[in-house]
Amino acid sequence: MTPVISKLPQTGTTIFTVMSALASEVGAINLSQGFPDFDTPPKLIALVNAAMKAGHNQYAPMAGVVALREQIAEKTEKLYGAVYNPETEITVTAGGTQAIFTAITATINPNDEVIIFEPAFDCYAPAIKLAGGIVKSLELEPPDYRIPWAMVKRLINNKTRMIILNTPHNPTGTILHREDIDELTAIVKNQDILLLSDEVYEHLIYDGETHHSMARYPELRQRSFIVASFGKPFHATGWKVGYCMAPEFLMSEFRKVHQFLVFSVNAPIQYAIADYLRDESTYLSLPAFFQEKRDYFRKGLEQSRFKLLPCSGSYFQSVTFNGITDEKDTDFALRLTKDFGVASIPTSVFYTRGTDHHVLRFCFAKRQETLDKAVERLLKV
Ligand code: GLN
């Protein structure tokens, strides 16, 4: 057998695949991997169908269907007051993960340092390592998971090339606040540091909070790749369509990689989303829609032995299980799936060191009946 030297020797199968597979094997309610169990809007599906019937079934332009890039530019200007040129500064991607991988591959050179905040979505570190970069992780702690900016400052040196941000945050459901933006701005000013801002939950933000997109702040925008998703807002995670925005000098590098990674993204769905985005209520209605689900799920769990952590955005509710068991979160998540029939995500897997704060993440993007059944089972724990 020809030996292969693994490029990711420590990396196993992503927790989302592991937990979803287990949930389906044992017939558990799957609140682990984040995806809705309700329908994609029929109007959007009809638009995809119409685009296919209209013959939009061949390669889309490499950077994305022009009408869609124009709609993205319009939405971004309306929401964040930022002008992006659809010709040169916006690229449609096969989901957020591809955009993140592409941005990192295009800009991180061997031995460049990239700062990430843990718990961190699990695709960041492997992409950095594959590019030859060095992961510099800073651990955040429950219940608030605030970024310790003084420690960030201490981590920065002349090899620091990028900081990865994620707001609203997966897995914790926390968000960046105005003070975080001010700290970040002071830190990167006059430094050659890029930002990669994972904002795939931008429209899922609650209690009237503001989404602090990097697009709002010129000092940050000029050095940022902003990654967004259509799967989350439009209840269609399986379509794997998202996008990336960045100033032209960054986007031109991004496209050099994008063109050989996926070339382009499936065409009919792009035409459909371009049409669908014309009605802003399709995304402006989302905070109310998901906040109701968040509140419903939280209320149900209030009587349980789990302790609810704050949730300001995303479709994830985290809980601690101190007082229920001393088990590791990974063991408890398995037992909860097998014995109680509810699958969750243990958050220690998002820490390089496996730090276990006894926190599980549940996805509440589910029909009311699903949440009812899950709560009924969780109350027995
Ligand atoms: N973003 C989703 C989650 O956090 C799943 C992503 C994936 O399965 N790769 O659950």
Boltz pocket constraint, residues with backbone or C-beta under 6 A from the ligand:
constraints:
  - pocket:
      binder: B
      contacts: [[A, 14], [A, 16], [A, 17], [A, 32], [A, 33], [A, 34], [A, 35], [A, 170]]
      max_distance: 6.0
